[in-house]
Amino acid sequence: MKKITLIIHLMLLSIVASYGQNRKGDFALEKGSNAHELYVSFDTSLHFDEASYNTVAQSIPGFKALQQEYGLVLEKGIEISDEKLDELEQKAIELTGKGHSVAKLRNILKIKINNPTNDRLLALAKKLEEFPEVEYCSLSSLEPIQPPADIPPTTPNFEVNQTYIQPNPGVNMTYAWGLNLNGAGIRIRDVEYGFNSEHEDLNERNVILAPGMNISSSVTTSYSEHGTAVFGIVYGDKGAYGISGMAYGAAQMMLAPEWQTSGYNRVAAVTQAIANSAAGDILIYEMQATGAQGNYGPAEYVGAVWDLTKAATDAGIIIVAAAGNGAENLDSAPYLNYRNRGNSGAIMVGAGDNTINHNKLSFSTYGARVDVHAWGTGVFASGYGDAQQIGGDFNQYYTNFSGTSSATPIVASCAIVLQSYYHTLTGNYMTPVQMRNLLQSTGIPQGTGGNIGPIPNMQAAILQVQSEFLSVDEVSGLEFIVYPNPATDRLTIKTKDLSADARVEICNAVGQRVYGAPISEDNAIDLSSFSQGLYFVKVVDGNRSETKKIIKK
């Protein structure tokens, strides 16, 4: 009996540990930054509203003395309206069965103190984490963090330079385009410094800033052009010149800038990106942060960003995030607390080479937490001007982009196009978990190096979606076979007992009719002009019909 009691006790301890991981001690100063902001996450047993932040905190024994010592004032930390939080919480409950991750955003508060030096903020964070009512402290830099990067006259069409859109070693976005899949209807959000909306690939696109936000005039060209490259890869105009955005048919791409005229604030940028998003949207994190080993890892290593990410993904917002360029090993001992938080739900992206080997590039952060990768070198994009300068016009500059910076928008573009296709077929949106699983299960395995996951394969992913979610008509007294399947240039139909009025119809994967005719005497159909992909062959004879799926290679 004692043995059984002990086992039950240990099981309960295990359950408690799994739901209450220690998140203390993970705060860190951003390397090279002399100014930070301190956030504190209080246990949800404390109930705050804007009128009671400081009075509720004073109910914690010893907290008032700390307030007096530092001149400490608590303010709202996550600037999302109560109405939006309620919306996100309800969606999280609908999708995951619980809304705790969203509800806890109300208990993340910002600290204001007298003389907020790095040393004083560090010391205060340590003291705050001694209170059992404090879940963790989080330091966010108030100075810019390095991004994870490394019109007449006539501009040539540079799509041929975008080899990452081709089949292996690329992600084969051209296959999706061949099916007229281009991200239609999906909204995109990006968090970074800025972008050049006047670039010739973007100046006629629906590119905007998050409402109420602006880009600081202090943002250097090297930082703002980082966003120009990202926007171009994802959403550049597919015209007769320049590059073509991989998800060029998307509805909108919005920037939530980290650096505004009011100052640099990453947490505020992420907050506004989420506040302007809904289930089904794709949010890109073009950010990195100083990690547990002292080099650059994912932005979500910062506790407040992790909580925002978890809340958003639970509510159905798909976040695609750069793993960072610091060669950090997320499986190492210093990252134990980070791993114990669980998975934030973001799709984490590493950087691989641009060959069929798909090896990890030396600078890429890696580990089991990294879900997928894409090219971290040789990615032709808009901006900068180190690859092409057309007529010396800044708005006609092009670059060879690199780092997890280039890998992330490639993966995000795949997610956007797949989300659009899924929505067309089902009327619903894939959840972050569904999207991550699809990209991983259909991707091309990586080569050597620490884990960065597979590289997306759009053809395999699209065929997987089709096989799971497209159905065929019920058999209605008519039977036939088609061969070969997969087919190349010729398809043969074999059937019997058909009338002279029997016809065959073929529809593509998005339901568009591409062929219709009486069944020929030799029962053969010429497919040589058909694009590769999935098709539906339907034979109709009076009241009888049957439909079969085929693949055109």
VOZA-940812 format. One record per residue (C-alpha): residue in one letter; x, y, z; residue number from 1. Coordinates in pm, 1 decimal. Layout:
residues N
R   residu       east      north         up   num
R        A          X          Y          Z   NUM
...
***
This chain:
residues 553
R   residu       east      north         up   num
R        M        0.0        0.0        0.0     1
R        K      284.1      237.6       85.0     2
R        K      450.3      155.8     -245.8     3
R        I      131.8      238.3     -439.8     4
R        T       92.0      564.4     -246.0     5
R        L      451.8      659.3     -328.5     6
R        I      398.4      587.7     -698.5     7
R        I       83.9      801.1     -704.7     8
R        H      268.6     1079.9     -524.1     9
R        L      551.0     1069.3     -777.4    10
R        M      301.0     1071.3    -1063.7    11
R        L      132.3     1379.6     -920.2    12
R        L      467.8     1551.9     -884.2    13
R        S      543.8     1467.3    -1246.0    14
R        I      211.3     1612.7    -1359.1    15
R        V      264.9     1929.4    -1157.8    16
R        A      615.8     1965.2    -1301.7    17
R        S      491.6     1925.9    -1655.4    18
R        Y      242.6     2209.7    -1615.2    19
R        G      449.4     2439.0    -1396.8    20
R        Q      798.6     2445.5    -1541.7    21
R        N     1047.3     2674.9    -1373.4    22
R        R     1087.6     2978.7    -1595.9    23
R        K     1307.7     3174.7    -1361.8    24
R        G     1668.1     3265.9    -1429.2    25
R        D     1642.9     3282.3    -1809.5    26
R        F     1657.6     3661.7    -1840.3    27
R        A     1969.5     3798.8    -2009.2    28
R        L     2108.6     4130.0    -2128.8    29
R        E     2118.2     4165.3    -2506.4    30
R        K     2482.2     4173.1    -2608.3    31
R        G     2599.3     4521.5    -2706.0    32
R        S     2288.7     4692.9    -2568.7    33
R        N     2316.1     4958.3    -2296.4    34
R        A     1941.8     5004.2    -2241.5    35
R        H     1675.0     4749.7    -2155.4    36
R        E     1316.7     4728.0    -2039.9    37
R        L     1208.9     4489.3    -1766.0    38
R        Y      890.5     4280.5    -1786.5    39
R        V      758.0     4065.3    -1505.0    40
R        S      505.0     3785.6    -1535.7    41
R        F      289.4     3739.4    -1225.7    42
R        D      103.3     3423.8    -1135.1    43
R        T     -252.1     3425.6    -1270.6    44
R        S     -387.9     3388.2     -916.9    45
R        L     -334.7     3764.3     -896.7    46
R        H     -602.5     3963.7    -1077.4    47
R        F     -491.8     4293.3    -1229.6    48
R        D     -663.5     4575.6    -1409.0    49
R        E     -510.2     4905.0    -1518.8    50
R        A     -623.4     5082.7    -1203.1    51
R        S     -477.6     4823.9     -965.4    52
R        Y     -139.4     4710.6    -1096.9    53
R        N       54.8     4857.7     -806.3    54
R        T     -199.4     4800.1     -528.9    55
R        V     -240.9     4430.9     -616.5    56
R        A      135.9     4383.6     -626.7    57
R        Q      164.9     4545.0     -284.3    58
R        S      -35.3     4253.6     -143.1    59
R        I      278.5     4042.5     -198.3    60
R        P      483.5     4049.4      124.5    61
R        G      802.0     4252.0       73.6    62
R        F      700.1     4398.3     -261.1    63
R        K      623.4     4745.7     -124.7    64
R        A      973.5     4773.4       17.8    65
R        L     1116.8     4688.2     -324.5    66
R        Q      896.7     4955.7     -480.9    67
R        Q     1037.1     5215.5     -242.7    68
R        E     1397.3     5101.5     -295.8    69
R        Y     1383.4     5132.4     -674.8    70
R        G     1105.1     5387.7     -725.0    71
R        L      925.8     5099.5     -893.3    72
R        V      601.8     5151.7    -1085.4    73
R        L      407.5     4879.5    -1266.9    74
R        E      243.4     4945.9    -1604.0    75
R        K       49.9     4743.1    -1857.1    76
R        G      299.2     4524.0    -2037.8    77
R        I      109.5     4384.0    -2334.3    78
R        E      -74.7     4657.7    -2522.3    79
R        I     -357.0     4446.8    -2662.3    80
R        S     -711.3     4561.2    -2592.3    81
R        D     -933.7     4356.5    -2363.1    82
R        E    -1168.5     4297.0    -2655.5    83
R        K     -888.8     4151.6    -2870.2    84
R        L     -762.8     3938.5    -2581.5    85
R        D    -1114.3     3803.1    -2531.6    86
R        E    -1130.7     3719.5    -2903.7    87
R        L     -793.8     3541.4    -2898.4    88
R        E     -879.1     3358.4    -2577.2    89
R        Q    -1207.6     3230.7    -2720.8    90
R        K    -1030.3     3111.0    -3035.6    91
R        A     -763.9     2936.9    -2827.9    92
R        I    -1033.8     2757.5    -2629.5    93
R        E    -1200.0     2655.7    -2954.6    94
R        L     -876.4     2520.4    -3103.3    95
R        T     -695.2     2379.9    -2799.4    96
R        G     -960.6     2343.3    -2531.4    97
R        K     -802.5     2605.0    -2306.4    98
R        G     -726.3     2976.6    -2309.5    99
R        H     -464.4     3004.0    -2035.4   100
R        S     -185.0     3112.7    -2269.1   101
R        V     -385.5     3418.9    -2377.1   102
R        A     -525.6     3497.2    -2033.3   103
R        K     -177.9     3516.0    -1881.2   104
R        L      -86.0     3807.2    -2111.0   105
R        R     -293.1     4023.8    -1876.3   106
R        N      -43.9     3945.6    -1599.7   107
R        I      271.7     4044.7    -1787.9   108
R        L      354.5     4393.1    -1661.5   109
R        K      624.9     4643.7    -1745.7   110
R        I      854.7     4783.7    -1476.4   111
R        K      956.6     5147.6    -1454.3   112
R        I     1230.6     5242.2    -1205.2   113
R        N     1458.5     5533.3    -1120.9   114
R        N     1794.3     5522.6    -1302.0   115
R        P     1723.2     5208.1    -1508.9   116
R        T     2082.3     5100.8    -1580.3   117
R        N     2160.2     4748.2    -1692.8   118
R        D     2308.9     4665.6    -1352.8   119
R        R     2007.9     4794.5    -1161.1   120
R        L     1762.2     4613.5    -1387.0   121
R        L     1956.7     4288.5    -1352.7   122
R        A     1966.6     4319.8     -976.1   123
R        L     1594.6     4399.9     -962.3   124
R        A     1506.3     4106.1    -1184.7   125
R        K     1687.8     3869.2     -951.3   126
R        K     1505.0     4011.7     -648.2   127
R        L     1166.2     3996.4     -820.7   128
R        E     1213.0     3630.9     -909.8   129
R        E     1254.7     3550.8     -538.8   130
R        F      880.9     3613.7     -494.6   131
R        P      677.7     3293.4     -545.4   132
R        E      405.0     3505.5     -709.2   133
R        V      647.0     3598.8     -991.7   134
R        E      668.6     3341.9    -1271.8   135
R        Y      967.2     3501.3    -1446.2   136
R        C     1137.2     3826.1    -1541.8   137
R        S     1224.2     3920.6    -1897.3   138
R        L     1468.9     4183.0    -2022.2   139
R        S     1402.5     4336.0    -2363.4   140
R        S     1657.4     4557.6    -2535.4   141
R        L     1568.5     4921.5    -2600.5   142
R        E     1845.8     4942.2    -2859.7   143
R        P     1834.3     4775.5    -3202.2   144
R        I     1938.0     4409.9    -3222.1   145
R        Q     2119.6     4293.0    -3533.4   146
R        P     1876.0     4126.2    -3774.6   147
R        P     1941.2     3757.3    -3848.5   148
R        A     2119.3     3838.6    -4177.6   149
R        D     2403.8     3843.7    -4285.9   150
R        I     1061.5     5294.7    -6302.7   151
R        P     1303.1     5358.9    -6574.9   152
R        P     1543.6     5229.3    -6688.1   153
R        T     1395.2     4889.8    -6770.5   154
R        T     1472.1     4616.5    -6517.5   155
R        P     1531.1     4261.2    -6644.0   156
R        N     1309.6     3977.5    -6525.7   157
R        F     1513.9     3827.1    -6243.4   158
R        E     1282.1     3534.5    -6172.2   159
R        V     1538.0     3307.4    -6339.5   160
R        N     1779.9     3407.5    -6060.5   161
R        Q     1536.1     3283.6    -5796.1   162
R        T     1653.0     2924.2    -5810.6   163
R        Y     1512.9     2860.0    -5463.1   164
R        I     1162.6     2848.0    -5615.1   165
R        Q     1262.3     2559.7    -5844.5   166
R        P     1249.1     2185.8    -5761.9   167
R        N     1512.7     2025.7    -5539.3   168
R        P     1738.6     2174.6    -5414.2   169
R        G     1471.9     2447.6    -5403.6   170
R        V     1124.9     2419.3    -5247.5   171
R        N      944.6     2375.8    -5584.9   172
R        M      711.0     2673.0    -5556.2   173
R        T      685.0     2659.2    -5934.7   174
R        Y      476.1     2344.8    -5893.9   175
R        A      223.6     2540.2    -5686.3   176
R        W      220.4     2824.8    -5937.0   177
R        G      148.2     2571.4    -6211.5   178
R        L     -173.0     2490.3    -6023.8   179
R        N     -254.3     2863.5    -5985.0   180
R        L     -176.9     2843.7    -5613.9   181
R        N      -16.2     3168.3    -5498.3   182
R        G     -138.9     3250.1    -5146.1   183
R        A     -465.5     3415.7    -5248.5   184
R        G     -664.9     3561.9    -4961.3   185
R        I     -403.6     3519.0    -4687.3   186
R        R     -280.3     3809.9    -4472.8   187
R        I       88.6     3831.6    -4381.2   188
R        R      251.9     4014.0    -4091.1   189
R        D      625.6     4072.7    -4045.7   190
R        V      816.3     4194.8    -3739.1   191
R        E     1149.2     4369.3    -3805.8   192
R        Y     1286.6     4722.2    -3870.9   193
R        G     1142.8     4853.6    -4193.3   194
R        F     1122.9     4815.4    -4569.3   195
R        N     1127.5     5030.9    -4880.5   196
R        S      766.4     5049.7    -4996.7   197
R        E      883.1     5241.1    -5307.1   198
R        H     1089.9     4953.6    -5440.1   199
R        E      969.1     4865.3    -5788.7   200
R        D      866.2     4514.8    -5673.4   201
R        L      655.0     4655.2    -5387.1   202
R        N      527.4     4999.5    -5489.9   203
R        E      202.9     4864.3    -5636.6   204
R        R      143.8     4596.5    -5375.3   205
R        N      -79.1     4604.8    -5066.8   206
R        V      208.0     4664.2    -4824.2   207
R        I      131.4     4865.9    -4510.6   208
R        L      247.1     4950.2    -4158.7   209
R        A       52.4     4828.9    -3857.8   210
R        P     -203.5     5096.2    -3757.7   211
R        G      -59.6     5364.7    -3533.0   212
R        M      299.9     5255.3    -3593.3   213
R        N      584.3     5424.9    -3780.5   214
R        I      945.8     5359.4    -3877.8   215
R        S     1213.5     5558.2    -3699.2   216
R        S     1423.0     5788.3    -3915.6   217
R        S     1722.7     5646.0    -3727.0   218
R        V     1680.8     5306.2    -3893.8   219
R        T     1984.7     5263.1    -4115.8   220
R        T     1955.5     5153.3    -4476.3   221
R        S     2121.5     4819.2    -4398.9   222
R        Y     1847.4     4742.9    -4146.6   223
R        S     1550.5     4871.0    -4347.2   224
R        E     1669.0     4696.6    -4663.9   225
R        H     1657.4     4371.4    -4468.3   226
R        G     1279.6     4410.2    -4471.8   227
R        T     1281.4     4502.9    -4841.2   228
R        A     1446.9     4167.3    -4916.0   229
R        V     1198.8     3976.3    -4699.0   230
R        F      895.3     4153.3    -4845.8   231
R        G     1024.8     4089.8    -5196.9   232
R        I     1080.1     3716.6    -5142.9   233
R        V      731.4     3671.9    -5001.1   234
R        Y      515.5     3931.1    -5176.1   235
R        G      701.2     4095.2    -5464.1   236
R        D      498.8     4164.5    -5776.2   237
R        K      497.7     3881.4    -6028.5   238
R        G      532.7     4095.3    -6336.5   239
R        A      765.0     4121.7    -6632.3   240
R        Y     1056.7     4267.7    -6434.2   241
R        G     1239.2     4220.3    -6106.7   242
R        I     1172.5     3923.7    -5881.2   243
R        S      847.0     3739.4    -5812.5   244
R        G      714.6     3701.8    -5460.8   245
R        M      663.1     3336.5    -5375.8   246
R        A      317.0     3413.8    -5233.8   247
R        Y      243.8     3698.3    -5474.8   248
R        G     -132.9     3640.6    -5462.5   249
R        A     -169.2     3704.8    -5087.7   250
R        A     -415.0     3970.7    -4973.4   251
R        Q     -179.9     4196.5    -4776.1   252
R        M      160.5     4218.2    -4609.2   253
R        M      193.0     4433.4    -4298.2   254
R        L      504.1     4542.2    -4108.1   255
R        A      505.3     4587.7    -3731.2   256
R        P      834.5     4778.9    -3687.6   257
R        E     1057.3     4718.3    -3387.8   258
R        W     1206.3     5068.4    -3406.2   259
R        Q      966.9     5363.7    -3409.1   260
R        T     1017.7     5734.2    -3355.8   261
R        S      920.5     5670.3    -2993.3   262
R        G     1213.8     5429.5    -2957.2   263
R        Y     1309.5     5066.5    -3002.4   264
R        N     1067.5     4813.0    -2849.6   265
R        R     1053.4     4455.6    -2976.3   266
R        V      781.3     4344.4    -2734.3   267
R        A      557.4     4628.5    -2852.9   268
R        A      615.2     4530.7    -3217.4   269
R        V      525.7     4166.8    -3158.4   270
R        T      224.3     4278.2    -2957.1   271
R        Q       90.9     4494.5    -3239.2   272
R        A      154.1     4224.9    -3499.4   273
R        I      -58.9     3985.2    -3296.6   274
R        A     -322.2     4248.9    -3217.8   275
R        N     -367.0     4296.5    -3593.2   276
R        S     -386.1     3923.8    -3670.1   277
R        A     -649.5     3652.4    -3660.5   278
R        A     -661.7     3274.7    -3698.3   279
R        G     -522.3     3171.8    -4035.5   280
R        D     -285.6     3468.6    -4074.9   281
R        I       89.4     3411.6    -4117.0   282
R        L      321.7     3610.7    -3889.4   283
R        I      695.5     3621.3    -3966.8   284
R        Y      960.3     3680.9    -3699.0   285
R        E     1266.3     3826.3    -3874.5   286
R        M     1443.7     3859.4    -3540.3   287
R        Q     1703.5     3693.6    -3322.8   288
R        A     1811.4     3742.3    -2961.8   289
R        T     2114.8     3671.8    -2745.9   290
R        G     2068.7     3314.5    -2629.6   291
R        A     2175.6     3100.7    -2336.1   292
R        Q     2523.4     3039.3    -2483.0   293
R        G     2588.0     3408.2    -2551.7   294
R        N     2531.8     3410.4    -2928.1   295
R        Y     2219.8     3461.4    -3139.0   296
R        G     1926.7     3225.7    -3098.8   297
R        P     1550.7     3262.6    -3153.0   298
R        A     1372.6     3581.6    -3048.7   299
R        E     1136.4     3377.3    -2833.5   300
R        Y     1420.0     3299.2    -2590.0   301
R        V     1306.1     3627.7    -2430.5   302
R        G     1024.5     3522.9    -2196.1   303
R        A      771.1     3791.1    -2288.6   304
R        V      811.0     3712.5    -2660.0   305
R        W      764.5     3341.2    -2586.3   306
R        D      437.4     3405.9    -2401.8   307
R        L      308.2     3630.3    -2679.7   308
R        T      400.5     3362.3    -2933.7   309
R        K      229.8     3085.4    -2740.4   310
R        A      -87.3     3291.0    -2701.2   311
R        A      -95.3     3371.4    -3072.2   312
R        T      -35.4     3017.8    -3194.7   313
R        D     -292.4     2875.8    -2953.6   314
R        A     -537.0     3120.4    -3113.0   315
R        G     -461.5     2985.8    -3461.1   316
R        I     -208.1     3244.7    -3584.4   317
R        I       77.9     3071.3    -3765.7   318
R        I      417.5     3214.4    -3668.0   319
R        V      726.5     3138.0    -3876.6   320
R        A     1038.4     3239.4    -3684.9   321
R        A     1410.9     3260.3    -3758.2   322
R        A     1617.6     3032.6    -3534.6   323
R        G     1903.7     3285.7    -3539.7   324
R        N     2256.8     3303.6    -3676.3   325
R        G     2457.4     3229.2    -3360.8   326
R        A     2521.7     2854.4    -3406.2   327
R        E     2353.7     2808.5    -3068.1   328
R        N     2276.9     2447.9    -2971.5   329
R        L     1919.9     2453.0    -2837.9   330
R        D     1970.7     2097.0    -2708.3   331
R        S     2255.0     2203.2    -2478.2   332
R        A     2234.9     2220.0    -2099.0   333
R        P     2207.6     2601.9    -2078.6   334
R        Y     1879.5     2578.0    -2271.4   335
R        L     1715.9     2332.8    -2030.3   336
R        N     1475.2     2588.5    -1884.0   337
R        Y     1387.3     2709.6    -2233.9   338
R        R     1306.7     2355.2    -2345.0   339
R        N     1103.2     2296.6    -2030.2   340
R        R      866.7     2579.1    -2126.1   341
R        G      736.5     2346.6    -2396.7   342
R        N      680.7     2431.6    -2759.4   343
R        S      560.9     2786.1    -2826.1   344
R        G      386.4     2669.2    -3143.4   345
R        A      604.3     2878.6    -3375.4   346
R        I      755.1     2707.3    -3678.1   347
R        M     1128.5     2750.0    -3614.0   348
R        V     1350.0     2788.6    -3922.6   349
R        G     1717.6     2702.5    -3961.4   350
R        A     1954.3     2773.6    -4250.7   351
R        G     2088.3     2512.5    -4491.4   352
R        D     2303.0     2524.4    -4801.6   353
R        N     2162.7     2563.6    -5153.1   354
R        T     2262.4     2220.8    -5284.1   355
R        I     2086.7     1884.5    -5296.3   356
R        N     2289.0     1792.0    -4986.2   357
R        H     2081.9     2030.7    -4769.9   358
R        N     2355.9     2050.7    -4508.1   359
R        K     2328.9     2284.5    -4210.0   360
R        L     2524.3     2605.6    -4257.0   361
R        S     2781.4     2664.3    -3984.9   362
R        F     2621.3     2979.6    -3844.4   363
R        S     2268.3     2843.5    -3808.1   364
R        T     2127.0     2783.6    -3462.4   365
R        Y     2012.1     2422.9    -3439.6   366
R        G     1855.8     2155.5    -3221.0   367
R        A     1541.9     1946.8    -3188.1   368
R        R     1335.4     2265.6    -3149.6   369
R        V     1421.1     2374.6    -3507.2   370
R        D     1141.2     2243.3    -3727.1   371
R        V     1239.8     2307.5    -4090.1   372
R        H     1504.5     2485.9    -4291.1   373
R        A     1551.6     2663.3    -4621.6   374
R        W     1836.0     2824.8    -4810.7   375
R        G     2061.0     3043.3    -4598.4   376
R        T     2279.1     3143.6    -4890.5   377
R        G     2243.3     3247.4    -5253.8   378
R        V     1886.5     3378.7    -5225.3   379
R        F     1826.1     3646.5    -5490.3   380
R        A     1597.2     3915.7    -5347.0   381
R        S     1500.3     4282.2    -5368.7   382
R        G     1694.7     4556.0    -5190.6   383
R        Y     2050.6     4645.2    -5081.5   384
R        G     2207.1     4662.2    -5431.3   385
R        D     2503.7     4430.3    -5390.8   386
R        A     2380.4     4205.0    -5676.5   387
R        Q     2219.1     4449.0    -5922.7   388
R        Q     2172.7     4825.5    -5940.2   389
R        I     1946.2     4923.3    -6227.1   390
R        G     2022.9     5275.8    -6343.7   391
R        G     2167.0     5365.9    -6004.8   392
R        D     1807.9     5392.4    -5875.0   393
R        F     1775.9     5291.3    -5508.1   394
R        N     1425.9     5159.9    -5581.5   395
R        Q     1573.1     4916.8    -5834.5   396
R        Y     1837.9     4753.3    -5618.8   397
R        Y     1870.0     4373.5    -5581.0   398
R        T     2069.3     4153.0    -5346.9   399
R        N     2195.6     3806.2    -5270.8   400
R        F     2029.3     3747.9    -4933.7   401
R        S     2148.0     3501.3    -4670.7   402
R        G     2120.4     3372.1    -4314.0   403
R        T     1816.7     3246.1    -4130.9   404
R        S     1684.0     3579.5    -4260.2   405
R        S     1655.2     3437.9    -4612.8   406
R        A     1545.0     3092.5    -4497.9   407
R        T     1251.8     3224.0    -4294.7   408
R        P     1058.5     3408.1    -4570.3   409
R        I     1103.4     3106.4    -4800.3   410
R        V      938.9     2878.5    -4543.1   411
R        A      677.1     3142.8    -4462.5   412
R        S      586.3     3166.6    -4831.5   413
R        C      532.2     2790.1    -4844.1   414
R        A      303.0     2816.5    -4540.0   415
R        I      106.8     3104.5    -4697.4   416
R        V       41.8     2918.7    -5024.3   417
R        L      -51.1     2595.6    -4844.9   418
R        Q     -282.0     2782.8    -4607.1   419
R        S     -457.8     2946.9    -4901.0   420
R        Y     -504.7     2615.0    -5079.1   421
R        Y     -633.3     2443.4    -4765.8   422
R        H     -881.6     2725.1    -4710.0   423
R        T    -1002.1     2699.8    -5070.7   424
R        L    -1069.1     2328.3    -5028.4   425
R        T    -1216.4     2323.1    -4677.6   426
R        G    -1332.4     2673.7    -4584.2   427
R        N    -1112.7     2643.4    -4272.5   428
R        Y     -752.8     2724.5    -4185.7   429
R        M     -474.0     2492.6    -4084.3   430
R        T     -362.5     2530.1    -3724.2   431
R        P        4.8     2595.6    -3646.9   432
R        V       48.6     2229.6    -3547.0   433
R        Q     -109.7     2105.8    -3869.1   434
R        M      109.1     2335.3    -4077.9   435
R        R      428.5     2235.0    -3901.1   436
R        N      345.8     1865.1    -3934.9   437
R        L      266.5     1905.6    -4305.2   438
R        L      592.7     2088.4    -4381.1   439
R        Q      795.2     1834.4    -4186.0   440
R        S      629.3     1515.3    -4305.8   441
R        T      647.8     1610.0    -4675.1   442
R        G      984.0     1789.2    -4670.6   443
R        I     1319.2     1672.7    -4806.7   444
R        P     1547.5     1554.0    -4521.8   445
R        Q     1845.7     1766.9    -4428.2   446
R        G     2203.2     1651.8    -4469.4   447
R        T     2485.5     1685.4    -4220.7   448
R        G     2511.6     1910.8    -3918.3   449
R        G     2298.2     1960.4    -3610.2   450
R        N     1923.3     1932.6    -3655.3   451
R        I     1756.4     2202.3    -3864.5   452
R        G     1475.7     1982.7    -3998.3   453
R        P     1375.7     1913.5    -4359.2   454
R        I     1340.3     2169.7    -4636.3   455
R        P      979.6     2214.0    -4761.7   456
R        N      875.4     2033.3    -5078.9   457
R        M      570.6     2210.3    -5218.5   458
R        Q      475.7     1934.5    -5461.7   459
R        A      469.5     1669.0    -5190.4   460
R        A      287.9     1901.5    -4948.5   461
R        I       18.7     1992.4    -5201.9   462
R        L      -35.6     1629.0    -5298.7   463
R        Q      -65.4     1543.0    -4928.6   464
R        V     -333.4     1809.2    -4881.4   465
R        Q     -514.2     1682.4    -5189.6   466
R        S     -507.4     1320.0    -5078.8   467
R        E     -646.9     1406.9    -4736.4   468
R        F     -909.9     1663.6    -4819.4   469
R        L    -1030.9     1611.0    -5174.3   470
R        S    -1300.9     1350.7    -5225.5   471
R        V    -1453.3     1199.0    -5537.0   472
R        D    -1812.3     1136.2    -5639.7   473
R        E    -1995.7      827.9    -5525.9   474
R        V    -2015.6      548.2    -5780.9   475
R        S    -2353.6      553.7    -5951.1   476
R        G    -2385.0      231.5    -6150.2   477
R        L    -2086.5      303.1    -6374.2   478
R        E    -1737.9      158.5    -6353.5   479
R        F    -1416.5      238.4    -6535.9   480
R        I    -1042.4      228.4    -6490.4   481
R        V     -774.7      473.2    -6605.1   482
R        Y     -410.9      398.0    -6678.7   483
R        P     -127.2      464.1    -6644.1   484
R        N     -158.5      645.8    -6313.2   485
R        P       56.0      850.5    -6264.8   486
R        A       35.7      945.1    -6630.8   487
R        T      275.0     1137.2    -6854.1   488
R        D      144.8     1231.3    -7200.4   489
R        R     -138.9      986.4    -7257.0   490
R        L     -426.1      852.6    -7045.8   491
R        T     -641.4      555.7    -7141.8   492
R        I     -994.6      493.9    -7013.1   493
R        K    -1123.9      139.8    -7002.0   494
R        T    -1496.9       86.9    -6950.2   495
R        K    -1796.5     -101.9    -7091.4   496
R        D    -2169.4      -70.9    -7155.9   497
R        L    -2160.4      299.0    -7238.9   498
R        S    -2412.3      476.5    -7458.5   499
R        A    -2320.2      697.5    -7752.2   500
R        D    -2379.7     1001.5    -7528.8   501
R        A    -2109.8      912.7    -7273.5   502
R        R    -1862.5     1191.9    -7202.9   503
R        V    -1544.1     1240.4    -7006.9   504
R        E    -1461.4     1555.5    -6807.8   505
R        I    -1135.2     1645.4    -6634.2   506
R        C    -1101.0     1905.3    -6358.5   507
R        N     -779.3     2030.7    -6200.2   508
R        A     -701.0     2032.4    -5829.3   509
R        V     -888.9     2356.1    -5763.8   510
R        G    -1205.4     2240.0    -5940.9   511
R        Q    -1156.7     2414.1    -6275.3   512
R        R    -1270.8     2217.2    -6576.3   513
R        V     -979.4     2173.6    -6816.7   514
R        Y    -1117.7     1908.6    -7054.9   515
R        G    -1453.8     1783.0    -7176.6   516
R        A    -1540.7     1567.5    -7477.6   517
R        P    -1716.5     1249.5    -7588.1   518
R        I    -1510.8      939.6    -7517.4   519
R        S    -1297.1      872.5    -7823.0   520
R        E    -1293.5      549.8    -8016.6   521
R        D     -950.8      452.5    -7880.9   522
R        N    -1049.5      566.6    -7528.8   523
R        A     -732.8      779.8    -7509.5   524
R        I     -679.8     1138.5    -7391.0   525
R        D     -379.7     1352.0    -7477.7   526
R        L     -234.0     1499.4    -7156.2   527
R        S       82.3     1646.0    -7307.0   528
R        S      -36.2     2004.8    -7262.1   529
R        F     -149.2     1951.4    -6900.1   530
R        S       60.5     2088.6    -6612.2   531
R        Q      188.8     1840.3    -6359.2   532
R        G      -34.4     1779.3    -6060.5   533
R        L     -354.2     1612.7    -5948.8   534
R        Y     -667.0     1588.0    -6168.8   535
R        F    -1016.3     1441.7    -6144.5   536
R        V    -1139.7     1230.2    -6433.9   537
R        K    -1517.6     1196.3    -6446.5   538
R        V    -1711.5      972.3    -6684.9   539
R        V    -2078.3     1063.8    -6724.5   540
R        D    -2338.9      852.0    -6906.0   541
R        G    -2695.3      965.8    -6849.2   542
R        N    -2772.8      926.6    -6479.5   543
R        R    -2456.2      729.4    -6415.2   544
R        S    -2116.7      877.3    -6326.9   545
R        E    -1793.0      796.3    -6153.6   546
R        T    -1485.6     1005.4    -6071.3   547
R        K    -1125.8      896.4    -6021.7   548
R        K     -813.3     1086.3    -5917.4   549
R        I     -501.9     1078.1    -6134.5   550
R        I     -157.9     1233.0    -6115.7   551
R        K       -1.2     1397.4    -6420.7   552
R        K      377.5     1379.1    -6401.1   553
***
